[in-house]
């Protein structure tokens, strides 16, 4: 388990999404993240778990 924290840009790059799309998903609560001083941050482990859940639900 890593406690790596990613920025919105890093998550967007990791998921191959536009930053605007990643922001919208986070703001709607679909992408697991949290705000620090008004900026979105994401735990890499949470993002990887989210990817696994997305694959399992297909």
C-alpha positions in Angstrom: 0.0 0.0 0.0 1.4 3.4 -1.0 0.0 6.6 0.4 0.9 8.5 -2.8 -1.3 11.6 -3.2 -2.1 12.8 -6.7 -3.2 16.2 -8.0 -6.1 16.6 -10.4 -3.8 16.9 -13.3 -1.9 13.7 -12.3 -5.2 11.8 -12.0 -6.4 13.1 -15.3 -3.1 12.0 -17.0 -3.2 8.6 -15.2 -6.8 7.9 -16.3 -6.2 9.5 -19.7 -9.0 12.0 -19.2 -9.3 15.7 -19.8 -8.7 17.7 -16.5 -12.2 19.1 -16.9 -13.7 15.6 -17.0 -11.7 14.4 -13.9 -12.8 17.6 -12.1 -16.5 17.0 -12.9 -16.3 13.3 -11.8 -14.7 14.3 -8.5 -17.2 17.1 -7.9 -20.1 14.7 -8.6 -18.7 12.2 -6.1 -18.1 9.6 -8.8 -14.3 9.8 -8.5 -12.9 9.3 -5.0 -11.0 12.4 -3.9 -10.9 15.1 -1.3 -10.2 18.8 -1.2 -7.2 20.5 0.4 -7.4 24.2 0.5 -9.8 24.2 -2.4 -7.7 21.9 -4.6 -8.6 18.3 -5.4 -6.3 15.6 -4.2 -6.6 11.8 -4.7 -5.0 8.8 -3.0 -3.5 6.5 -5.7 -4.8 3.4 -3.9 -8.3 4.8 -3.9 -8.1 5.5 -7.7 -6.8 2.0 -8.3 -9.7 0.5 -6.2 -12.1 2.7 -8.2 -10.7 1.4 -11.5 -11.2 -2.2 -10.3 -14.8 -1.5 -9.2 -15.5 0.1 -12.7 -14.1 -3.0 -14.4 -16.1 -5.4 -12.1 -19.4 -3.5 -12.8 -19.2 -3.9 -16.6 
